[in-house]
Amino acid sequence: MADKCDLCLLGLIILSSLLTGISGVKDHVFISSGGNVRLSCNNALSDCKSKTTWIYSNRFRHSGTVALIELGIKNKDTEKHERLSLKPDCSLNIKNVTEEDYGLYNCRQYVNGQKPGPDVSLHVLHVSVSPSSSSSSSSQTEISPGRSVTLSCQLYSYTGFSCDYWVRSGGVELLWVNQAGVDLKTDSRYQILSSSSSYPCIITLTTTLLNDDNNREWRCRLTHRNQLKTSVRYTVKYSGEKTLFPDRFVKTFTHWLYSF
């Protein structure tokens, strides 16, 4: 009987630690790749730079945590140190976000001991093109009318949960829409495929380009409970060398609380 009680107690301890880990993420931030983002430090001090450390962790990319900024000084050994800056309010600014920047960020301040803030989870929306570019620029792909093109829109999230979880529990949805915001699933010329069990969350658009696709725009939108959080826009251009390129300046990112 005592052994069973011990097992029950152990189970409760494990469950409690898991729930603590999930609830520790107080802020979820969505951003499209190529944009700039600022992550807030909730425990900001009036003069905080020399007392602030930003920690990054991503179990899918690193075996442990990485100190991006330590007591106000950037760690030059990190691959993204040139894109980082510490603001006067101790928030962390990341320029030209890439899909590899997703993960957990934690602001820690040291005043009479360590005072860690809540984790901030950064989610990155990224679109890639197939066939891949044969030119030196990864943001351009040679195309021509009559050619089939596939755009893959992926949501990189530290949680590792499937799309099905995000849709059922979080009301998060990925959509391909036209310039007017109409869901392209309603247009038979586009093949839209999404996976409810994959990671990362992905939705693809495949179409054969037409002569009148010049200057046509497609957008991958991420919505949360029918509210736009971020988007990536692709526009077809036929001129000289024909290219299909992304507009990296769609930065309608937003902060929202994890409420489920």
Secondary structure, DSSP 8 states (H G I E B T S, - for coil): -HHHHHHHHHHHHHHHHHHHHHHTEEEEEEEETT--EEE--TT--TT-GGGEEEEEE-TTT-SS-EEEEETTEE-TTSTTGGGEEE-TTS-EEESS--GGG-EEEEEEEESSSEEEEEEEEEEEEEEEEES---SS-TT-EE--TT-EEEEEEEEE-TT---HHHHHHHH-EEEEEEETT--BGGG-TT-EEEE-SS-SSEEEEEEEE--GGGTT-EEEEEEEETTEEEEEEEEEEE-SSS-EEEEETT----EEEE---
